[in-house]
Every structure is written in structure tokens, then in C-alpha cells.
Amino acid sequence: MKTIHIAITAIASVLLFSLTLNAKEPAPSNATEVIEHYLKMPFPQKDQHDLNHQNRHAILRQLINYPDQAIPALTKILPTLKDARQRKELTEFLRYFPTQPSADLACKMLKDTDDIVRSQAIGVLRLMARRTDRIGPQRTIRPRPLVKINPAEKEKNIRQQLANKAKGKSTPPKKDSPKLYDEFPPQVDGLVPHLIEAANDTSFQNRIFALYALADTRDPPAVVTIRKCLKDPHEKVRINAACFLTEYNDNASLPELKRAVIWLNKTKPTDQFDYYWTAEKVLASLERITKKSFGEIPMNPGLHSHSGQADKSAVQYQYLIKRWANYFQDQETQPSKSVKTDEEVRLEKLEIRLREQLATGWTPPWKSLNIPFTYEQINKMPTKELGVRLWATGLYARESLIFDHPNTAMKRLEVFHKGYTELFNRPDLWEAIVAGITVSSTQLSPSKPDKENLNRIMALTSISDTYEYPPVKRNIAGHEKELINAHIRALSKIKTFVEEMSGSTPSCISPRVAIRLCESALVLAKNYAPIKADSAGKKMSQFKWPKENFSKAIPGYIDQSVSALNRLVG
């Protein structure tokens, strides 16, 4: 409570100084005059967060009173300033105006010649582009309302509350709080490409700032860029990239996190000023990606006000780091004990039982449907061709008739049938999935026998069930948009196929086919654009199916669903 009292007193002092300052000089009548007043303020060479700094910010906060003038005035004045510190402080105030013109100016400041100006521009764009509010090294999610919060309005409210407190007035009770969400729409759209460019900044610190911003966008292209930063020449950039990838369940982060733990274990905390900040971030990321914990991660020792508690936290950090270092060392001496999810462990045990079953001489019931190629031919086959041939067999659809869990059917394919293990280990597996969806849907035709069309339909529904299978899930990360577009094209082909049946109901198709393709597209969309995915799902669920002749309603359902999906990826 004492700390809070001191903070409030300090803020109130700044506001009182601002009022005194304004009493000495005429009040500005426009944004340009505010900026000119700011530029006349002293800026000592070693200025940090002293009184001069507070005074300058008190002046700049007056820009909030001129929301329509502020950005045009800043756009005109910023490029003319020679002092990088002034460009930095003025750039910082763009965050109070989360509009497209303000974002455009921040994007221009990414080209500034000074590192500190570019870092401030990245910080401003992060606030405007983010879809989630995550704080601290553990990246704790802070839920927010979906309604856009205007920083300028928020600042006014805080100042009014402080003024009321100084005058002894009570603050009116708050209205009912809005519903909070872990993710929300960005304040300004279309900023991810600029942040991707910022990830190539010449300053390693700015590249790290850009990674924070990209991670908060929850955008698939951002994930691709973060993954590329695992090869950055600076170790701090690589460590941060690995930590952010764990938020997307991307196992590509593990090798770098392992190296980070080894480095932390060999480094003295006194040798690195940000040792505990990095340690907390790495430990939280390891728990997130491995679902394993060796104990509670304590508060950063540097943030404790009590030296005894700080010492206890430091001891706990050393314990946790050593436990993880030993854990990874054991993995090297015992490679079979790699970090796996519960589902991966279940599938490993299942594979052992299936291979024991084969060893008894048992023959899979659909062995005759295997593709007619040798293992050598399969290994040399292009990925797209291999995928198309395997999906066309209809083997998965038959296995899934027996086993409800899609992953169980997928593991049986790997063990019992040729080609699947090779396919699931290909780096371009996602392209095979797109090709399989495309070929299966384009080959639907009323002129073909029902059996052939049925095989294509079974292939379409089975492909979309693979997305939660661990090897597939890891591979398609970052390619959700391409897969959703493939689903859209397939749905359009199914609609055409149904309509070409000249009013008759095709015996090989049911509404469930279209519904499953839409549902699996939504599964992909939740990683690609969560907010839009929820909206698309609601739109699809609103379709009114008739009480009979369901198949004849398929074109209408597809039209409504494709429209929703197009808006999602558009």
C-alpha cells in the first residue's frame, strides 16, 4: 500500500507541476503549439526519468486534447527534428492515437537512422497490432474486452480520478465490466508485414522487440518469421524466438531452449544483468511446450523488496535450471526418452501392441488396398504424388469405421500399410494434403460410377481428420491459410457435383461430408485467425436444414459456409 501511495503522490505531483507550468504560459490552442512548447523544454545530455523528462511528457499529454490535429502535426514536424531523443519521445505518443494515419507514421519511423527511434516505433505498432495482451517473462495472458479501448480516453479518465482524489471528491462507481477475452481484434489491421520487416533490424534488441510484437499478433505469417529467427546470429534473439514459438506449440523451439538451459546453468547470475528475466522466460516456455514441471517458478529475485525472499528465489532458480539441464543430459544418454505429449506416449504404446499383433502372423483386413509400389519406389516418389495415391486408397476411411479416435486410425495406417510413415516424415507433407484434397474433389463427376465417387468422398473426409495427428499437426503449422483455401475449393466442387445430378440425390454423398470439411476448416482457422473463426463458425451453424431431403440442401449450406470461410481468409 505504501508503494501505491508513493506512486500516486508522484503522478499527482507531475500533474500539479503541469498546472503550474500552464499558468505561466498561455495555454496552447492547437497541436502544433503543444509540440513547439515541448521542443523548447530542456533536454540534458544525460537525461533519464528525471523531472525534465516528466515535464516534457506532461506537455505532450496535452496532444490528447487535439486528436484530429495531433497526427498531421507530428507527421509534419517529426522528419525535421535532428535530435533522436525528441523523435523517440514524439513517436512514443503515437500510441495514444490508434488510427491508420498514426500507424502509417509509426511505420515510417521504422526507417529512422537511430536505434532508439525505431525501437519506439516497434513498441507503438505492437500495441496497435496485437490480438492478445501478455505480460511478464512468463507471458501471462491478461484478458481484455472486445471493445476497442482508446488510450487517450483512458489517460483522461486516470487524470480525472487523480484530480478528484486531490480535491477530496469521490470517483463515480464503475459501470458493469464488459466480458473479457484472451484474444481480441487489433486496433489497426495490416501491420504484420511491417513488423516482419522490423524483425530484420540491424539492432539485435530491436529484433527482439519485433518478436514480442509478432508473437502478440497471433498471425500465421508471424510464426514463420519467428521460426526463421531461430537462426539469428545473436543468441538473445534465438532464445526469445524459441520462447515465443512455445505459445504456438511449435516443437522447433526445443533445441534452442535446451541450449539456453545449458547456457544458464554455466553462467553466473552476476555476469548477466538480465539473467533472471531470461531464466524465468525459458523455464516458463519449457513447461509450456513439454507439459512438464520441476517446481514452481518463483518471482524474479531482483523484484523482491525483502533480501531474504530474494535469496530464496535465487536458490529456487538455480535448482530449476539444474534440474532441466540434467533432464536434457539424460535425454542425450537415453535418446528413447524424448520430450513427448501424453497423446504421443499413448500412440507409442499403441504402435508396440500393433507390431506385436503383426508378429503373430495376423494380416490386416485391407492389405490388398496398399499402393502397388516397393518401399524404394515410395521413398523416391514426389510428396504430392505419394499423398494423392495414399488418400485415394480409402484405407483411412475404412480404419476409422472401426476406431472412433482419428489418431488411432492414423497410427494403424503407419504400422499396417506402406507409404504412410514416409509421407508423415516429409517436410512438405502439407502440400500433399492440399494436393489430395484438390485431386479428390476435382475428380467427382456424375458420369462416373458411384463406387469411384464414393472413394473420392471418403478421401476428402478422411484427409481432414488427420489435422490433430502429431506429425501432421506439427507440419501444417503456418500453412493453415493454404489448407483452408483447399477446403473452400473442395466445397465448391462438391456443390457443383450435387447440382449436376439433375435433381436426383447422389447415393455416395450426405450433408455430413460438407459439414466435416467445414468443421475441419474451422479447426485450422482457430490457429490462423481465432476471432474470425468464431464468427465463421456461428455463421455456419445458423443454416436451417430441412426436415427431409437433406442432400438437396447441401448447395445452400456450402454457399453460406464458403462465404464465411472466404471472409475469414480474405
C-alpha positions as CSV (number, residue, x, y, z in Angstrom):
1,M,0.0,0.0,0.0
2,K,2.9,2.3,0.8
3,T,4.3,1.8,-2.7
4,I,1.0,2.6,-4.3
5,H,0.7,5.7,-2.2
6,I,4.1,6.9,-3.3
7,A,3.3,6.2,-7.0
8,I,0.0,8.2,-6.7
9,T,1.8,11.0,-5.0
10,A,4.4,11.2,-7.7
11,I,1.8,11.2,-10.5
12,A,-0.2,13.9,-8.7
13,S,3.0,16.0,-8.4
14,V,3.6,15.8,-12.1
15,L,0.0,16.9,-12.8
16,L,0.3,19.8,-10.3
17,F,3.6,20.9,-12.0
18,S,1.8,20.7,-15.3
19,L,-0.9,23.0,-14.0
20,T,1.7,25.4,-12.6
21,L,3.6,25.4,-15.9
22,N,0.4,26.1,-17.8
23,A,-0.3,29.1,-15.5
24,K,3.0,30.7,-16.6
25,E,2.5,30.4,-20.3
26,P,-0.6,30.8,-22.5
27,A,-2.5,27.5,-23.0
28,P,-1.8,26.0,-26.4
29,S,-4.7,26.4,-28.8
30,N,-3.7,23.6,-31.2
31,A,-1.5,20.5,-31.5
32,T,1.3,22.4,-33.3
33,E,1.7,24.8,-30.4
34,V,1.8,21.9,-28.0
35,I,4.7,20.4,-29.9
36,E,6.5,23.7,-30.2
37,H,6.2,24.2,-26.5
38,Y,7.6,20.7,-26.0
39,L,10.6,21.5,-28.2
40,K,11.5,24.5,-26.1
41,M,11.9,22.3,-23.0
42,P,15.4,21.5,-21.8
43,F,16.8,18.1,-22.7
44,P,20.0,17.4,-20.7
45,Q,22.6,15.1,-22.3
46,K,22.3,12.5,-19.5
47,D,18.5,12.9,-19.1
48,Q,16.8,9.7,-18.0
49,H,13.5,9.7,-16.0
50,D,14.2,12.9,-14.1
51,L,12.0,15.9,-13.6
52,N,12.8,17.3,-17.0
53,H,11.6,14.1,-18.6
54,Q,8.3,14.2,-16.6
55,N,7.8,17.8,-17.5
56,R,8.2,17.1,-21.3
57,H,5.7,14.2,-21.1
58,A,3.2,16.4,-19.1
59,I,3.3,18.9,-22.0
60,L,3.0,16.2,-24.7
61,R,0.0,14.7,-22.9
62,Q,-1.9,17.8,-24.0
63,L,-1.9,16.4,-27.5
64,I,-4.8,14.2,-26.3
65,N,-7.0,17.3,-26.4
66,Y,-6.4,17.7,-30.1
67,P,-7.0,14.1,-31.6
68,D,-7.8,15.4,-35.1
69,Q,-4.7,17.7,-35.2
70,A,-2.1,15.6,-33.4
71,I,-1.1,13.2,-36.2
72,P,-1.0,15.7,-39.1
73,A,1.2,18.0,-36.8
74,L,3.5,15.1,-35.8
75,T,3.8,14.0,-39.5
76,K,4.9,17.4,-40.4
77,I,7.4,18.1,-37.6
78,L,8.9,14.6,-36.9
79,P,11.1,14.4,-40.0
80,T,12.6,17.8,-39.4
81,L,14.0,17.0,-35.9
82,K,17.7,16.3,-35.6
83,D,17.7,15.1,-32.0
84,A,16.9,11.4,-32.0
85,R,15.7,11.6,-28.4
86,Q,13.0,14.1,-29.4
87,R,12.0,11.9,-32.3
88,K,11.7,9.0,-29.9
89,E,9.5,10.8,-27.4
90,L,7.2,12.1,-30.1
91,T,7.0,8.7,-31.7
92,E,6.0,7.2,-28.3
93,F,2.9,9.4,-28.2
94,L,1.5,7.9,-31.4
95,R,0.2,5.1,-29.2
96,Y,-2.4,7.4,-27.8
97,F,-4.0,7.6,-31.3
98,P,-4.6,4.0,-32.6
99,T,-5.7,5.0,-36.1
100,Q,-4.4,4.2,-39.6
101,P,-2.7,7.6,-40.1
102,S,-0.9,7.2,-36.8
103,A,0.2,3.6,-37.7
104,D,1.4,4.8,-41.1
105,L,3.6,7.4,-39.4
106,A,4.9,4.8,-36.9
107,C,5.8,2.6,-40.0
108,K,7.8,5.4,-41.5
109,M,9.7,5.8,-38.2
110,L,10.9,2.2,-38.6
111,K,13.2,3.6,-41.3
112,D,14.7,6.1,-38.9
113,T,18.5,6.1,-38.7
114,D,18.6,5.8,-34.9
115,D,18.0,2.6,-33.0
116,I,16.1,4.1,-30.1
117,V,13.6,5.8,-32.5
118,R,13.0,2.5,-34.4
119,S,12.5,0.6,-31.1
120,Q,9.9,3.1,-30.0
121,A,8.1,2.7,-33.4
122,I,8.1,-1.0,-32.9
123,G,6.5,-0.6,-29.5
124,V,3.8,1.6,-30.8
125,L,3.0,-0.8,-33.7
126,R,2.9,-3.7,-31.2
127,L,0.1,-2.1,-29.2
128,M,-1.9,-1.4,-32.4
129,A,-1.4,-4.8,-34.0
130,R,-1.7,-7.2,-31.0
131,R,-4.5,-9.7,-30.6
132,T,-3.5,-10.7,-27.1
133,D,-2.2,-8.9,-24.0
134,R,0.6,-10.9,-22.5
135,I,2.7,-9.6,-19.7
136,G,6.0,-10.5,-17.9
137,P,8.6,-13.1,-18.8
138,Q,6.1,-15.9,-18.3
139,R,3.8,-14.2,-20.9
140,T,0.8,-14.4,-18.6
141,I,-2.4,-13.6,-20.5
142,R,-4.3,-10.5,-19.4
143,P,-7.9,-10.8,-20.7
144,R,-9.4,-7.7,-22.4
145,P,-12.8,-6.6,-23.6
146,L,-13.5,-6.9,-27.3
147,V,-14.4,-3.2,-27.5
148,K,-11.6,-1.0,-28.5
149,I,-10.1,1.0,-25.6
150,N,-8.9,4.4,-26.7
151,P,-5.6,5.1,-24.9
152,A,-6.3,8.9,-25.0
153,E,-9.7,8.4,-23.3
154,K,-8.1,6.1,-20.7
155,E,-5.5,8.7,-20.0
156,K,-8.2,11.4,-19.5
157,N,-10.1,9.1,-17.0
158,I,-6.9,8.5,-15.0
159,R,-6.1,12.2,-14.8
160,Q,-9.7,13.0,-13.7
161,Q,-9.6,10.3,-11.0
162,L,-6.3,11.8,-9.7
163,A,-7.7,15.3,-9.8
164,N,-10.8,14.2,-7.9
165,K,-8.7,12.5,-5.3
166,A,-6.6,15.6,-4.8
167,K,-9.8,17.7,-4.3
168,G,-11.3,15.1,-1.9
169,K,-14.0,14.1,-4.3
170,S,-15.1,10.5,-4.7
171,T,-14.8,8.7,-8.0
172,P,-18.2,7.6,-9.5
173,P,-18.8,3.9,-9.4
174,K,-17.7,1.9,-12.4
175,K,-20.3,0.6,-14.8
176,D,-20.7,-3.2,-15.2
177,S,-17.5,-4.5,-16.6
178,P,-17.6,-5.9,-20.2
179,K,-16.9,-9.5,-20.9
180,L,-13.2,-10.2,-21.1
181,Y,-11.4,-12.3,-23.8
182,D,-7.9,-13.8,-24.2
183,E,-7.8,-12.6,-27.8
184,F,-9.4,-9.6,-29.4
185,P,-9.2,-7.7,-32.8
186,P,-6.2,-5.5,-33.4
187,Q,-6.6,-1.7,-33.2
188,V,-5.3,-1.3,-36.7
189,D,-5.2,-4.0,-39.4
190,G,-2.4,-4.8,-41.8
191,L,0.6,-4.1,-39.6
192,V,2.1,-7.6,-39.6
193,P,4.2,-7.1,-42.8
194,H,5.9,-4.1,-41.2
195,L,6.7,-6.0,-38.0
196,I,8.1,-8.8,-40.1
197,E,10.4,-6.2,-41.7
198,A,11.3,-4.9,-38.3
199,A,12.5,-8.4,-37.3
200,N,15.4,-7.8,-39.7
201,D,16.5,-4.6,-37.9
202,T,20.3,-4.1,-37.6
203,S,19.9,-3.8,-33.8
204,F,19.5,-7.2,-32.1
205,Q,17.5,-5.5,-29.3
206,N,15.0,-4.1,-31.9
207,R,14.8,-7.6,-33.4
208,I,13.7,-8.9,-30.0
209,F,11.2,-6.1,-29.7
210,A,9.8,-7.1,-33.1
211,L,9.5,-10.7,-31.9
212,Y,7.4,-9.6,-29.0
213,A,5.1,-7.7,-31.4
214,L,4.9,-10.5,-33.9
215,A,4.0,-13.1,-31.1
216,D,1.2,-10.9,-29.9
217,T,-0.4,-10.7,-33.4
218,R,-1.2,-14.4,-33.3
219,D,-0.8,-14.3,-37.1
220,P,0.4,-17.4,-39.0
221,P,2.9,-15.4,-41.2
222,A,4.3,-14.0,-38.0
223,V,5.0,-17.5,-36.7
224,V,7.0,-18.3,-39.9
225,T,9.2,-15.2,-39.2
226,I,9.7,-16.2,-35.6
227,R,10.8,-19.6,-36.6
228,K,13.3,-18.1,-39.0
229,C,14.8,-16.1,-36.1
230,L,15.9,-19.4,-34.6
231,K,18.9,-18.9,-36.9
232,D,19.6,-15.3,-35.9
233,P,23.3,-14.6,-35.3
234,H,22.6,-13.2,-31.8
235,E,21.8,-15.8,-29.1
236,K,19.4,-13.5,-27.3
237,V,17.2,-13.2,-30.4
238,R,17.3,-17.0,-30.8
239,I,16.3,-17.6,-27.2
240,N,13.4,-15.2,-27.5
241,A,12.2,-16.7,-30.7
242,A,12.2,-20.2,-29.2
243,C,10.2,-18.9,-26.2
244,F,7.6,-17.3,-28.4
245,L,7.2,-20.4,-30.5
246,T,6.1,-22.4,-27.5
247,E,3.0,-20.2,-27.4
248,Y,2.1,-21.9,-30.7
249,N,3.0,-25.4,-29.5
250,D,5.9,-25.4,-32.1
251,N,8.5,-28.1,-31.1
252,A,11.0,-26.4,-33.3
253,S,11.7,-24.3,-30.2
254,L,13.1,-27.2,-28.1
255,P,16.7,-27.3,-29.4
256,E,17.3,-23.6,-28.7
257,L,15.6,-23.9,-25.3
258,K,17.9,-26.8,-24.5
259,R,20.9,-24.7,-25.4
260,A,19.5,-21.8,-23.3
261,V,19.2,-24.0,-20.2
262,I,22.8,-25.2,-20.7
263,W,24.0,-21.6,-21.0
264,L,22.0,-20.5,-17.9
265,N,23.5,-23.5,-16.0
266,K,27.0,-22.5,-16.8
267,T,26.5,-18.7,-16.3
268,K,26.7,-16.8,-13.0
269,P,23.7,-14.6,-12.4
270,T,26.0,-11.7,-11.6
271,D,27.6,-11.9,-15.1
272,Q,24.3,-11.1,-16.9
273,F,22.1,-8.2,-15.8
274,D,19.0,-9.9,-17.3
275,Y,19.9,-13.4,-16.1
276,Y,16.7,-14.0,-14.0
277,W,14.4,-12.4,-16.6
278,T,15.8,-14.8,-19.3
279,A,15.7,-17.7,-16.8
280,E,12.1,-17.1,-15.9
281,K,11.1,-16.8,-19.6
282,V,13.0,-20.0,-20.6
283,L,11.6,-22.1,-17.7
284,A,8.0,-21.0,-18.4
285,S,8.5,-21.8,-22.1
286,L,9.9,-25.3,-21.3
287,E,6.8,-26.0,-19.1
288,R,4.5,-24.8,-21.8
289,I,6.0,-26.9,-24.6
290,T,6.8,-30.1,-22.7
291,K,3.8,-30.0,-20.2
292,K,6.4,-30.9,-17.6
293,S,7.3,-29.0,-14.4
294,F,10.1,-29.5,-11.8
295,G,8.6,-27.0,-9.3
296,E,7.0,-23.5,-9.1
297,I,8.8,-20.7,-10.9
298,P,9.4,-18.0,-8.3
299,M,9.4,-14.2,-8.6
300,N,12.5,-12.7,-10.1
301,P,14.9,-12.2,-7.2
302,G,15.6,-8.6,-8.4
303,L,11.9,-7.7,-7.8
304,H,11.8,-8.7,-4.2
305,S,11.8,-5.9,-1.6
306,H,13.0,-8.4,1.1
307,S,16.5,-9.7,0.7
308,G,15.7,-12.9,2.5
309,Q,12.9,-13.7,0.0
310,A,15.2,-12.7,-2.9
311,D,17.8,-15.2,-1.7
312,K,15.2,-18.0,-1.5
313,S,14.0,-17.2,-5.1
314,A,17.6,-17.3,-6.4
315,V,18.2,-20.7,-4.8
316,Q,14.9,-22.0,-6.4
317,Y,16.0,-20.7,-9.9
318,Q,19.4,-22.5,-9.6
319,Y,17.6,-25.7,-8.6
320,L,15.1,-25.5,-11.5
321,I,17.8,-24.7,-14.1
322,K,20.0,-27.5,-12.9
323,R,17.0,-30.0,-13.0
324,W,16.2,-29.1,-16.6
325,A,19.9,-29.2,-17.5
326,N,20.2,-32.7,-16.0
327,Y,16.9,-33.7,-17.7
328,F,18.3,-32.8,-21.2
329,Q,21.6,-34.5,-20.4
330,D,19.6,-37.7,-19.6
331,Q,17.9,-37.3,-23.0
332,E,21.2,-37.4,-24.7
333,T,22.3,-40.5,-22.9
334,Q,18.9,-42.1,-23.3
335,P,17.6,-40.9,-26.7
336,S,14.4,-43.0,-26.5
337,K,13.2,-40.8,-23.6
338,S,12.5,-37.7,-25.6
339,V,10.0,-35.0,-24.5
340,K,6.6,-36.2,-25.6
341,T,3.0,-35.2,-25.0
342,D,0.5,-37.6,-23.4
343,E,-1.0,-38.4,-26.8
344,E,2.4,-39.2,-28.3
345,V,3.1,-41.6,-25.4
346,R,-0.3,-43.3,-26.0
347,L,0.4,-43.7,-29.7
348,E,3.9,-45.1,-29.0
349,K,2.3,-47.8,-26.7
350,L,-0.3,-48.5,-29.4
351,E,2.4,-49.0,-32.0
352,I,4.1,-51.6,-29.8
353,R,0.9,-53.5,-29.5
354,L,0.2,-53.3,-33.2
355,R,3.6,-54.6,-34.2
356,E,3.2,-57.4,-31.7
357,Q,0.0,-58.2,-33.4
358,L,1.7,-58.4,-36.8
359,A,4.4,-60.6,-35.3
360,T,1.8,-63.3,-34.6
361,G,1.1,-63.6,-38.3
362,W,-2.1,-61.6,-38.3
363,T,-2.9,-60.0,-41.6
364,P,-4.7,-56.5,-41.9
365,P,-8.1,-56.9,-43.5
366,W,-7.4,-54.3,-46.2
367,K,-3.9,-55.2,-47.1
368,S,-5.0,-55.6,-50.7
369,L,-5.6,-51.8,-50.9
370,N,-1.9,-51.0,-50.4
371,I,-0.4,-48.9,-53.2
372,P,1.4,-51.3,-55.6
373,F,5.0,-49.9,-55.2
374,T,8.1,-51.1,-53.5
375,Y,9.5,-49.2,-50.5
376,E,12.4,-48.0,-52.7
377,Q,9.9,-46.6,-55.2
378,I,7.8,-45.0,-52.4
379,N,10.9,-43.2,-51.0
380,K,11.7,-41.7,-54.4
381,M,8.1,-40.7,-55.2
382,P,7.4,-36.9,-55.1
383,T,5.4,-35.9,-52.0
384,K,2.3,-34.7,-53.8
385,E,2.1,-37.8,-55.9
386,L,2.6,-40.0,-52.8
387,G,-0.1,-38.2,-50.9
388,V,-2.6,-38.4,-53.7
389,R,-2.1,-42.1,-54.2
390,L,-2.4,-42.8,-50.4
391,W,-5.6,-40.7,-49.9
392,A,-7.2,-42.4,-52.9
393,T,-6.9,-45.9,-51.4
394,G,-9.7,-45.2,-48.9
395,L,-7.7,-47.1,-46.3
396,Y,-8.1,-44.4,-43.6
397,A,-11.9,-44.2,-44.1
398,R,-12.1,-47.9,-43.5
399,E,-9.9,-47.9,-40.4
400,S,-11.9,-45.0,-39.0
401,L,-15.1,-47.1,-39.3
402,I,-13.7,-49.3,-36.6
403,F,-11.9,-46.8,-34.4
404,D,-13.5,-43.6,-33.3
405,H,-10.3,-41.8,-32.4
406,P,-8.7,-40.4,-35.6
407,N,-5.2,-40.7,-34.3
408,T,-5.7,-44.4,-33.6
409,A,-6.7,-45.0,-37.2
410,M,-3.7,-42.9,-38.4
411,K,-1.2,-45.0,-36.3
412,R,-2.7,-48.2,-37.7
413,L,-2.0,-46.8,-41.2
414,E,1.6,-46.2,-40.4
415,V,2.1,-49.7,-38.9
416,F,0.0,-51.8,-41.3
417,H,0.2,-50.1,-44.7
418,K,3.0,-49.0,-46.9
419,G,3.9,-45.3,-47.6
420,Y,2.3,-43.5,-44.7
421,T,5.4,-43.4,-42.4
422,E,7.4,-42.0,-45.3
423,L,4.7,-39.4,-46.1
424,F,4.3,-38.2,-42.5
425,N,8.0,-37.6,-42.2
426,R,8.2,-35.5,-45.4
427,P,8.9,-31.7,-44.7
428,D,6.4,-30.8,-47.4
429,L,3.6,-33.0,-46.1
430,W,1.1,-30.1,-46.0
431,E,1.5,-29.8,-49.8
432,A,0.5,-33.5,-50.2
433,I,-2.6,-32.8,-48.1
434,V,-3.6,-29.8,-50.3
435,A,-3.0,-32.0,-53.4
436,G,-5.0,-34.8,-52.0
437,I,-8.0,-32.5,-51.3
438,T,-7.7,-30.9,-54.7
439,V,-7.5,-34.1,-56.7
440,S,-10.2,-35.9,-54.8
441,S,-12.7,-33.1,-55.2
442,T,-11.9,-32.3,-58.9
443,Q,-12.5,-36.0,-59.9
444,L,-16.1,-36.0,-58.6
445,S,-18.4,-36.5,-61.6
446,P,-21.9,-37.7,-62.2
447,S,-20.7,-39.7,-65.2
448,K,-18.5,-41.9,-63.0
449,P,-19.8,-44.9,-61.1
450,D,-21.0,-44.3,-57.6
451,K,-18.1,-46.5,-56.3
452,E,-15.5,-44.2,-57.7
453,N,-17.2,-41.1,-56.4
454,L,-17.6,-42.7,-53.0
455,N,-13.8,-43.3,-52.9
456,R,-13.2,-39.6,-53.6
457,I,-15.7,-38.5,-50.9
458,M,-14.2,-40.9,-48.4
459,A,-10.7,-39.5,-49.2
460,L,-12.0,-35.9,-48.7
461,T,-13.5,-36.7,-45.3
462,S,-10.5,-38.8,-44.1
463,I,-7.9,-36.2,-45.1
464,S,-9.5,-33.5,-42.9
465,D,-9.4,-35.9,-39.9
466,T,-5.6,-36.0,-39.9
467,Y,-5.0,-32.5,-38.6
468,E,-4.7,-33.5,-34.9
469,Y,-2.3,-36.4,-35.6
470,P,1.0,-35.2,-34.0
471,P,3.3,-35.4,-37.1
472,V,0.6,-33.7,-39.3
473,K,-0.2,-31.1,-36.7
474,R,3.4,-30.0,-36.4
475,N,3.9,-29.9,-40.2
476,I,0.8,-27.9,-41.1
477,A,1.6,-25.1,-38.6
478,G,2.0,-21.9,-40.6
479,H,0.2,-23.3,-43.6
480,E,-3.4,-23.1,-42.3
481,K,-4.4,-20.5,-44.9
482,E,-3.4,-22.7,-47.9
483,L,-5.3,-25.6,-46.4
484,I,-8.5,-23.6,-45.7
485,N,-8.4,-22.4,-49.3
486,A,-8.2,-26.0,-50.4
487,H,-11.3,-26.8,-48.3
488,I,-13.1,-23.9,-49.9
489,R,-12.3,-25.1,-53.4
490,A,-13.3,-28.7,-52.5
491,L,-16.7,-27.5,-51.1
492,S,-17.4,-25.6,-54.3
493,K,-16.6,-28.8,-56.3
494,I,-19.0,-30.8,-54.1
495,K,-21.7,-28.2,-54.7
496,T,-21.2,-28.5,-58.4
497,F,-21.3,-32.3,-58.3
498,V,-24.6,-32.3,-56.3
499,E,-26.2,-29.7,-58.7
500,E,-25.1,-31.7,-61.8
501,M,-27.0,-34.7,-60.6
502,S,-30.1,-33.1,-62.2
503,G,-32.3,-33.1,-59.2
504,S,-31.5,-36.7,-58.1
505,T,-29.8,-37.4,-54.8
506,P,-26.3,-38.9,-55.2
507,S,-26.2,-42.1,-53.2
508,C,-22.5,-41.5,-52.3
509,I,-22.9,-38.2,-50.6
510,S,-24.6,-36.8,-47.5
511,P,-24.6,-33.5,-45.7
512,R,-22.1,-34.9,-43.3
513,V,-19.4,-34.7,-46.0
514,A,-19.8,-30.9,-46.4
515,I,-20.2,-30.4,-42.6
516,R,-16.9,-32.3,-41.8
517,L,-15.0,-30.3,-44.4
518,C,-16.3,-27.1,-42.8
519,E,-15.6,-28.2,-39.3
520,S,-12.0,-29.2,-40.1
521,A,-11.5,-25.9,-41.8
522,L,-12.6,-24.2,-38.6
523,V,-10.1,-26.3,-36.7
524,L,-7.4,-24.8,-38.9
525,A,-8.9,-21.3,-38.6
526,K,-8.6,-21.3,-34.8
527,N,-4.8,-21.2,-35.2
528,Y,-4.9,-18.8,-38.2
529,A,-7.5,-16.2,-37.1
530,P,-9.2,-17.1,-33.8
531,I,-11.7,-14.1,-33.8
532,K,-12.8,-14.6,-37.4
533,A,-13.0,-18.4,-36.8
534,D,-15.6,-17.9,-34.1
535,S,-17.6,-15.6,-36.3
536,A,-17.4,-18.0,-39.3
537,G,-18.5,-20.9,-37.0
538,K,-21.6,-19.0,-35.8
539,K,-22.5,-18.2,-39.4
540,M,-22.3,-21.8,-40.5
541,S,-24.3,-23.1,-37.5
542,Q,-27.1,-20.7,-38.4
543,F,-28.0,-22.7,-41.6
544,K,-31.5,-24.1,-41.4
545,W,-31.5,-27.7,-42.6
546,P,-34.9,-29.1,-43.9
547,K,-36.7,-31.9,-42.1
548,E,-36.2,-34.1,-45.1
549,N,-34.3,-34.3,-48.4
550,F,-31.1,-33.2,-46.6
551,S,-28.8,-33.8,-49.6
552,K,-30.7,-31.3,-51.7
553,A,-29.9,-28.6,-49.1
554,I,-26.2,-29.2,-49.4
555,P,-25.6,-26.4,-52.1
556,G,-27.3,-23.9,-49.8
557,Y,-25.2,-24.9,-46.8
558,I,-22.0,-24.8,-48.9
559,D,-22.8,-21.3,-50.2
560,Q,-23.3,-20.0,-46.7
561,S,-20.2,-21.8,-45.4
562,V,-17.9,-20.8,-48.3
563,S,-19.0,-17.2,-47.9
564,A,-18.0,-17.3,-44.2
565,L,-14.6,-19.0,-44.9
566,N,-13.8,-16.5,-47.7
567,R,-14.2,-13.7,-45.3
568,L,-12.0,-15.5,-42.8
569,V,-9.0,-15.8,-45.2
570,G,-9.8,-12.7,-47.3
